[in-house]
Amino acid sequence: MEIFFMNLIELNCMFFGHGFGINTNILETNVINLAVVIAVVVTFVGDALRELLENRKKKILQNICAADARAQEIQEKMDQAISQLENAKIRANEIREQGLIAAEREKNLCIEQAEEETARLKETRQSAIRLQQQKAIQQISQQIVLLSLKQVRDQLKLKMKSKTFHPWVNKVKINKYTSIKKYSFN
């Protein structure tokens, strides 16, 4: 540093030819002052400034690399999320289709069961109607038979009381005998 100032003094003496003094030329003094300030800044502050700028550059590069790594990580996660979303959509469509198929199958099964139940109920109804008809026919037949028997009994009682009963019985027997005889000879 001392050498620098000595060189500066010698340089000053060479240009002006006389030692220290007041230079009234503003342009020359500003240029010299600027040269001195720049020389001091470059000498003392230059290394520190370069080191500071180099550290800043390294930090910026590290931040950029870290940001790129995070961006790549986020992109991978986003790709995975998109893949999972697509898989979920496919699975949801499969489940929906299976649900529709199961619902259609269940609907058809319910329809078949309802048709079978309807057919069974119709058959049961027809059976009940036939049974009631048979009961009604049987009751009517019994009543007819009972009524006929009562009428026959009443007529027999009446004819038994009359004197024509025995001839009538004889006549019925003769008719039966002749009809049997006719069929047996032929």
Secondary structure in CASP SS format (residue, H / E / C, confidence):
PFRMAT SS
TARGET T0000
AUTHOR 0000-0000-0000
METHOD secondary structure of the structure
MODEL  1
M C 1.00
E H 1.00
I H 1.00
F H 1.00
F H 1.00
M H 1.00
N H 1.00
L H 1.00
I H 1.00
E H 1.00
L H 1.00
N H 1.00
C H 1.00
M H 1.00
F H 1.00
F H 1.00
G C 1.00
H C 1.00
G C 1.00
F C 1.00
G C 1.00
I C 1.00
N C 1.00
T C 1.00
N C 1.00
I H 1.00
L H 1.00
E H 1.00
T H 1.00
N H 1.00
V H 1.00
I H 1.00
N H 1.00
L H 1.00
A H 1.00
V H 1.00
V H 1.00
I H 1.00
A H 1.00
V H 1.00
V H 1.00
V H 1.00
T H 1.00
F H 1.00
V H 1.00
G H 1.00
D H 1.00
A H 1.00
L H 1.00
R H 1.00
E H 1.00
L H 1.00
L H 1.00
E H 1.00
N H 1.00
R H 1.00
K H 1.00
K H 1.00
K H 1.00
I H 1.00
L H 1.00
Q H 1.00
N H 1.00
I H 1.00
C H 1.00
A H 1.00
A H 1.00
D H 1.00
A H 1.00
R H 1.00
A H 1.00
Q H 1.00
E H 1.00
I H 1.00
Q H 1.00
E H 1.00
K H 1.00
M H 1.00
D H 1.00
Q H 1.00
A H 1.00
I H 1.00
S H 1.00
Q H 1.00
L H 1.00
E H 1.00
N H 1.00
A H 1.00
K H 1.00
I H 1.00
R H 1.00
A H 1.00
N H 1.00
E H 1.00
I H 1.00
R H 1.00
E H 1.00
Q H 1.00
G H 1.00
L H 1.00
I H 1.00
A H 1.00
A H 1.00
E H 1.00
R H 1.00
E H 1.00
K H 1.00
N H 1.00
L H 1.00
C H 1.00
I H 1.00
E H 1.00
Q H 1.00
A H 1.00
E H 1.00
E H 1.00
E H 1.00
T H 1.00
A H 1.00
R H 1.00
L H 1.00
K H 1.00
E H 1.00
T H 1.00
R H 1.00
Q H 1.00
S H 1.00
A H 1.00
I H 1.00
R H 1.00
L H 1.00
Q H 1.00
Q H 1.00
Q H 1.00
K H 1.00
A H 1.00
I H 1.00
Q H 1.00
Q H 1.00
I H 1.00
S H 1.00
Q H 1.00
Q H 1.00
I H 1.00
V H 1.00
L H 1.00
L H 1.00
S H 1.00
L H 1.00
K H 1.00
Q H 1.00
V H 1.00
R H 1.00
D H 1.00
Q H 1.00
L H 1.00
K H 1.00
L H 1.00
K H 1.00
M H 1.00
K H 1.00
S C 1.00
K C 1.00
T C 1.00
F H 1.00
H H 1.00
P H 1.00
W H 1.00
V H 1.00
N H 1.00
K H 1.00
V H 1.00
K H 1.00
I H 1.00
N H 1.00
K H 1.00
Y H 1.00
T H 1.00
S H 1.00
I H 1.00
K H 1.00
K H 1.00
Y H 1.00
S H 1.00
F H 1.00
N C 1.00
END
